Amino acid sequence: MDKAILVGIILPQNNQIDIDNHLSELSLLAETAEIAVLGEITQKLVKVNPAFFVGKGKASQVIEQAKVLDANLIIFDEELSPAQIKNYHKLAKDIKVIDRSALILDIFKKHAKTREAKTQVELAFCQYLLPRLTRQWTHLERQMGGVGTRAGMGETQIEIDRRLIRDKISKLKLDLKKIEIERTTQSQKRKREFRVALVGYTNAGKSTLFNSLTGNNVFVQDQLFATLDTTVRKLKINKTHQVLISDTVGFIRKLPHNLVASFRSTLKELLEADLILIVLDASSVIIDDHLDTIKRVLTDLGADDIPKSLVLNKIDRVQEELELKRLRNKFPDAIIISALHHLRLDDVRNHIIDKIESDFEIFDLKIPYHKGKTISQLQDQVEILESVYGDEEIFLKIKGRKDTVEKILG
């Protein structure tokens, strides 16, 4: 098992509490990647040192500390530039220095199960790696398949590796295009249904809520990034309402932009939603930070115009009455639930019904009995409020979407 020390930087816009929370999250990420955390180091900085992020003296001190603790890994909470990573590798020799982005990419690589997720993660990893190649990463032909890896005239090993990675990136982009076409085809078939997307910070309980609502068994684990693939299921809310609900990959602070770009096809499910339910962990002390991160990623993806509602999950973990009151005051329109204990899930269902019916209209119709198929479709697809049987026709008062009714009536 790898053993690491974590490094947090206090910049002028941060304070000690922020850094403690950030390092606590970094520690959880390390734990998810099966890395033992041996210690934490923080440093106040007025400005970033372009060579080592921190000053050279502090950089040497961090490396010495790692040696004393017998750590083989140093993880920075900030993203390090390619030049900084190379400088650390020269300074640290046998101790590997990585940043938060590399750690997140490593977790995604371990958790990717489907062809789509594996392709997306591999692409993000290659794009991250390309400018950061050092001797520690050489001889990639063993990982990259070994085709056409001999050096040309005067080519160094790193140049060969760069060429391998560029070729790999081109291939992965083509593979992703094919997968995206398949996904678009599946998506077209589902166009007519009302769609709900669950989004949230990683480990906020989206998959547990998804399972509790659908009776499905999406993989649930109390760890970061347990879900990497978007799962879509039909959810029958009552006799007249059925929706498509999707569970998506969790967001996190400073999610590597290569990953967001690679996962764009998976996250497209969000952009086709009629309603986004933002799931928050009510027991988290940094719930505001989580909400800001989610809003930022949704804006980056172009989801600003889609209606959104807040769901405060894990309410069973909020023990203090005062804290509960504060949450209610802060988020007055939020739906408060515990997905794990199936508490108040009907509030979620009723909220979805209200959103579906927000553009419903009432229609008075007269349908001749010989149009049995039309009567049957109306009974299946809209809500019948009243029916009166005449001699030759049925009088119906119905509630539904105008386009649905017009389609049935032809």
PEDA-V249801 format. One record per residue. PHI is phi in whole degrees, 0 to 359 (NA if undefined). BURIAL is I if it has 9 or more other ideal C-beta (glycine too) atoms within 8 Angstrom, else O. D_LAST is the distance of its C-alpha to the last C-alpha in whole Angstrom. Layout:
BEGIN
PHI;BURIAL;D_LAST
PHI;BURIAL;D_LAST
END
This chain:
BEGIN
NA;O;65
292;I;65
237;I;67
228;I;66
244;I;67
258;I;65
237;I;66
245;I;64
247;I;65
261;I;65
272;O;64
307;O;65
279;O;61
252;O;61
229;O;64
299;O;65
296;O;62
303;I;60
295;I;62
301;O;62
295;I;59
295;I;58
290;I;61
296;O;59
291;I;56
298;I;58
296;I;60
295;I;57
298;I;55
299;I;59
299;I;58
297;I;55
275;I;56
62;O;59
245;I;62
277;O;65
267;I;65
264;I;69
181;I;69
229;I;68
232;I;69
238;I;68
216;I;70
280;O;69
228;I;69
276;O;69
216;O;67
284;O;66
277;I;69
298;O;67
278;O;69
229;I;69
71;I;67
265;I;69
293;O;73
299;O;75
299;O;77
292;I;74
300;I;73
296;I;76
295;O;76
298;I;73
294;I;74
299;O;77
300;I;76
298;I;73
297;I;76
300;O;78
276;I;75
63;O;75
271;I;71
253;I;70
214;I;67
239;I;66
242;I;63
272;I;62
284;I;60
267;O;59
282;I;58
268;I;61
286;O;61
306;O;62
296;O;65
296;I;66
299;I;65
296;I;67
297;I;70
294;I;70
296;I;70
292;O;73
282;I;74
270;I;73
55;O;74
276;O;73
264;I;71
277;I;67
245;I;66
231;I;62
245;I;59
303;I;57
299;I;54
298;I;56
294;I;56
297;I;52
299;I;52
298;I;54
296;I;52
299;I;49
298;I;50
291;O;51
266;I;48
292;I;46
246;O;45
272;O;42
302;O;42
296;I;40
297;I;42
297;I;45
295;I;44
297;I;43
292;I;46
299;I;49
296;I;47
299;I;48
296;I;51
296;I;52
293;I;52
289;I;54
287;I;56
311;I;57
282;O;59
252;I;61
299;I;62
225;I;66
300;O;68
297;O;67
256;I;64
290;I;65
60;O;65
286;I;61
301;I;61
296;O;62
275;O;58
267;I;56
104;O;57
76;O;60
269;O;59
61;O;61
257;O;63
288;O;66
290;O;67
279;O;68
303;O;71
72;O;72
278;O;69
274;O;69
301;O;68
295;I;66
295;I;64
298;I;63
298;I;61
298;I;60
297;I;59
300;I;57
293;I;55
299;I;54
298;I;53
298;I;51
300;I;49
300;O;48
295;O;47
295;I;45
297;I;43
296;O;42
301;I;41
295;I;39
300;O;37
297;O;36
297;I;36
295;I;33
296;O;31
300;O;31
296;I;30
296;O;27
298;O;26
299;O;26
293;I;24
300;O;21
295;O;20
260;I;21
305;O;19
287;O;16
278;I;19
288;I;21
242;I;24
240;I;28
246;I;31
268;I;34
230;I;37
170;I;41
294;I;44
301;I;46
71;I;47
274;I;45
100;I;43
298;I;40
293;I;40
295;I;41
296;I;38
303;I;36
295;I;37
295;I;38
283;I;34
262;I;33
72;O;36
274;O;36
230;O;39
301;I;39
304;O;43
236;O;45
211;O;48
279;O;50
206;I;51
281;I;49
56;I;47
289;I;46
254;I;42
244;I;42
257;I;38
281;I;35
252;I;34
241;O;30
224;I;29
279;I;26
236;I;27
273;O;26
276;I;27
205;O;26
301;O;24
252;O;20
238;I;22
226;O;22
230;I;23
259;I;25
243;I;29
237;I;31
251;I;35
245;I;37
299;I;40
287;I;42
264;I;44
206;I;47
303;O;50
54;O;51
296;I;48
307;I;49
297;O;47
299;I;47
292;I;46
300;I;43
297;O;42
293;I;42
272;I;40
302;I;37
293;I;35
295;I;35
281;I;35
300;I;32
308;I;30
297;I;31
289;I;30
260;O;26
283;I;27
270;I;25
211;I;28
252;I;32
261;I;34
272;I;38
266;I;40
241;I;43
277;I;47
297;I;48
272;O;51
285;I;52
284;O;54
243;O;53
301;I;49
294;O;49
300;I;50
300;I;47
296;I;45
299;O;46
299;I;46
298;I;42
298;O;41
296;O;43
294;I;41
298;I;38
295;I;39
302;O;40
280;I;37
87;O;35
256;I;33
298;O;34
274;O;31
276;I;30
303;O;30
230;I;33
226;I;35
263;I;38
237;I;39
268;I;43
262;I;44
60;I;47
293;I;48
295;O;50
271;O;52
268;I;53
274;O;56
279;O;57
301;O;56
296;O;57
293;I;55
298;I;51
296;O;52
298;O;52
296;I;49
297;I;47
290;O;49
287;O;48
238;O;44
299;O;43
264;O;39
288;I;40
268;I;39
255;I;42
216;I;42
230;I;44
296;I;42
298;I;45
262;O;46
55;O;42
273;O;43
60;I;40
291;I;37
297;O;35
297;I;36
292;I;34
299;I;31
295;O;31
296;I;31
296;I;28
301;I;26
303;O;27
291;I;26
298;I;22
275;O;22
298;O;23
246;O;20
282;I;18
232;I;18
262;O;18
234;I;15
253;O;16
234;I;13
239;I;14
241;I;13
296;O;14
297;I;16
290;O;15
268;O;12
300;O;14
295;O;12
296;I;9
299;I;12
297;O;14
295;I;12
297;I;12
296;O;16
280;O;16
252;I;14
228;I;15
268;O;18
272;I;19
273;O;21
203;O;22
221;O;21
234;O;22
268;O;22
266;O;22
288;O;24
241;O;20
212;I;18
252;I;18
262;I;18
239;I;17
255;I;18
235;I;16
231;I;17
181;I;15
285;I;14
301;O;12
295;O;10
294;I;10
297;I;8
296;O;6
295;O;5
292;I;5
283;O;4
73;O;0
END
